[in-house]
Amino acid sequence: MAKSSSSTTWNVNKISFWSIVAVTVCYILATVFGLIGVAVLATIANVLRAIATAVLLLIVAVHAWHFVSGKSIAYKVLYFICVIVAFAGIVFGAF
């Protein structure tokens, strides 16, 4: 039996909410670590910011795929290029 649309929407909403909570915790910790001024903690702060940004990008990418999946190949190619470049920017921009 397939899941109902309302059940799927509720799950997406729940995942989105808890992701926002996790991202908020990452940003708060990153800010506190950055204010302390210890080099190791500053590096951890940068990694936490990168993780938070990656989580938000992942959520957006999943929803964007639902939009793109029914479109032409040009949309799909553009989607993958954008997602790859965005994640590369997060990874290489964090260090």
Legacy VTK file of the C-alpha trace (Angstrom):
# vtk DataFile Version 3.0
C-alpha trace
ASCII
DATASET POLYDATA
POINTS 95 float
0.000 0.000 0.000
1.429 3.381 -1.012
1.795 6.190 1.459
-0.766 8.905 1.240
0.267 12.345 0.056
-0.562 13.894 3.420
1.616 11.326 5.231
4.544 12.046 2.920
4.075 15.789 3.340
4.016 15.376 7.113
7.293 13.389 7.008
8.959 16.032 4.832
7.736 18.736 7.179
9.023 16.845 10.210
12.438 16.259 8.617
12.625 19.916 7.606
11.761 21.088 11.129
14.354 18.896 12.851
16.935 19.862 10.257
16.353 23.525 11.066
16.777 22.711 14.768
20.062 20.879 14.069
21.313 23.720 11.881
20.460 26.238 14.589
22.476 24.246 17.127
25.406 24.100 14.682
25.313 27.859 14.136
25.047 28.604 17.870
28.017 26.342 18.646
29.988 27.836 15.749
29.320 31.358 17.035
30.308 30.473 20.607
33.471 28.709 19.418
34.310 31.664 17.179
33.913 34.127 20.043
36.175 32.142 22.338
39.007 32.701 19.876
40.937 29.449 20.283
42.302 28.311 16.894
41.092 24.728 17.226
37.612 25.876 18.212
37.554 28.353 15.306
38.289 25.481 12.920
35.504 23.445 14.511
33.221 26.476 14.116
33.967 26.626 10.392
33.241 22.915 10.021
29.958 23.286 11.938
28.909 26.160 9.655
29.747 24.038 6.617
27.704 21.122 7.980
24.760 23.410 8.682
24.896 24.857 5.182
25.198 21.372 3.655
22.128 20.157 5.557
20.063 23.079 4.284
21.344 22.564 0.741
20.478 18.874 0.953
16.893 19.669 1.940
16.556 22.126 -0.924
18.195 19.693 -3.356
15.707 16.951 -2.496
12.755 19.246 -3.091
14.326 20.616 -6.258
14.747 17.084 -7.582
11.007 16.505 -7.214
10.504 19.528 -9.478
13.230 18.568 -11.963
12.525 14.835 -12.233
9.617 15.339 -14.607
11.410 17.917 -16.762
13.683 17.574 -19.776
17.283 16.402 -19.608
18.495 20.018 -19.720
16.863 20.708 -16.351
18.417 17.567 -14.868
21.900 18.448 -16.137
21.576 21.981 -14.764
20.353 20.549 -11.455
23.348 18.227 -11.066
25.842 20.910 -12.078
24.374 23.331 -9.531
24.265 20.760 -6.719
27.848 19.616 -7.370
29.190 23.177 -7.530
27.262 24.183 -4.397
28.510 21.213 -2.361
32.072 21.735 -3.647
31.826 25.369 -2.557
30.759 24.258 0.906
33.514 21.655 1.243
36.363 23.726 -0.137
35.109 26.972 1.380
35.130 25.502 4.881
38.905 25.249 5.082
LINES 1 96
95 0 1 2 3 4 5 6 7 8 9 10 11 12 13 14 15 16 17 18 19 20 21 22 23 24 25 26 27 28 29 30 31 32 33 34 35 36 37 38 39 40 41 42 43 44 45 46 47 48 49 50 51 52 53 54 55 56 57 58 59 60 61 62 63 64 65 66 67 68 69 70 71 72 73 74 75 76 77 78 79 80 81 82 83 84 85 86 87 88 89 90 91 92 93 94
